[in-house]
């Protein structure tokens, strides 16, 4: 999704994300030999709308975004 919304395809995109192993069961199984179970709270995972945020290429903006996202203080 991040690549689809950008205007200049020559500019690299950095995507930061975390994911539950059950979101990528085939890859986890190939790497570990164990297929992760999909927890009940994630039953609708593949039907959910994908969301993302676009930030400026600025470390301070990224730090502020992370602080706001985890409930911390905004920087001054």
C-alpha positions as CSV (number, residue, x, y, z in Angstrom):
1,X,0.0,0.0,0.0
2,X,2.8,2.4,0.8
3,X,4.4,2.0,-2.6
4,X,1.0,2.5,-4.4
5,X,0.3,5.9,-2.9
6,X,3.7,7.6,-3.6
7,X,4.2,9.8,-6.6
8,X,7.9,9.3,-7.5
9,X,8.7,5.6,-7.9
10,X,12.5,6.4,-8.0
11,X,12.4,7.4,-4.3
12,X,12.9,4.4,-2.0
13,X,10.2,3.5,0.5
14,X,10.9,2.4,4.1
15,X,8.1,0.5,5.8
16,X,8.2,-0.1,9.5
17,X,5.8,-2.8,10.9
18,X,5.4,-5.5,13.3
19,X,3.3,-8.6,12.6
20,X,2.1,-11.7,14.5
21,X,3.6,-14.9,13.1
22,X,0.1,-16.1,12.1
23,X,-0.1,-13.3,9.6
24,X,2.5,-15.1,7.5
25,X,1.9,-18.8,8.1
26,X,3.5,-20.1,5.0
27,X,6.8,-18.2,5.6
28,X,6.9,-19.1,9.2
29,X,6.3,-22.8,8.4
30,X,9.0,-22.8,5.7
31,X,11.5,-21.2,8.1
32,X,10.7,-23.2,11.2
33,X,8.7,-26.3,10.2
34,X,5.9,-25.1,12.5
35,X,2.7,-23.6,11.2
36,X,1.4,-20.9,13.6
37,X,-2.2,-21.0,14.6
38,X,-4.4,-18.0,14.0
39,X,-5.6,-16.7,17.4
40,X,-9.4,-16.1,17.7
41,X,-8.8,-12.3,18.0
42,X,-7.3,-12.4,14.6
43,X,-10.0,-14.4,12.8
44,X,-10.9,-11.5,10.6
45,X,-7.3,-10.5,10.0
46,X,-7.3,-11.0,6.2
47,X,-10.6,-9.1,5.8
48,X,-9.5,-6.0,7.6
49,X,-8.7,-2.8,5.8
50,X,-5.0,-2.1,5.5
51,X,-3.9,1.2,7.1
52,X,-0.6,3.1,7.0
53,X,0.8,6.6,7.7
54,X,3.1,8.6,5.5
55,X,5.8,10.7,7.2
56,X,8.3,13.2,6.1
57,X,11.9,12.1,5.7
58,X,12.8,13.5,9.1
59,X,14.1,11.6,12.1
60,X,12.4,14.0,14.6
61,X,9.1,13.6,12.8
62,X,9.5,9.8,13.0
63,X,10.3,10.0,16.8
64,X,7.3,12.2,17.4
65,X,5.1,9.8,15.5
66,X,6.3,6.9,17.5
67,X,5.8,8.7,20.8
68,X,2.3,9.7,19.8
69,X,1.5,6.2,18.6
70,X,2.5,4.6,21.9
71,X,0.9,7.2,24.1
72,X,4.1,9.1,25.1
73,X,4.7,12.8,25.2
74,X,5.0,14.9,22.1
75,X,8.4,16.4,21.7
76,X,8.8,20.1,22.2
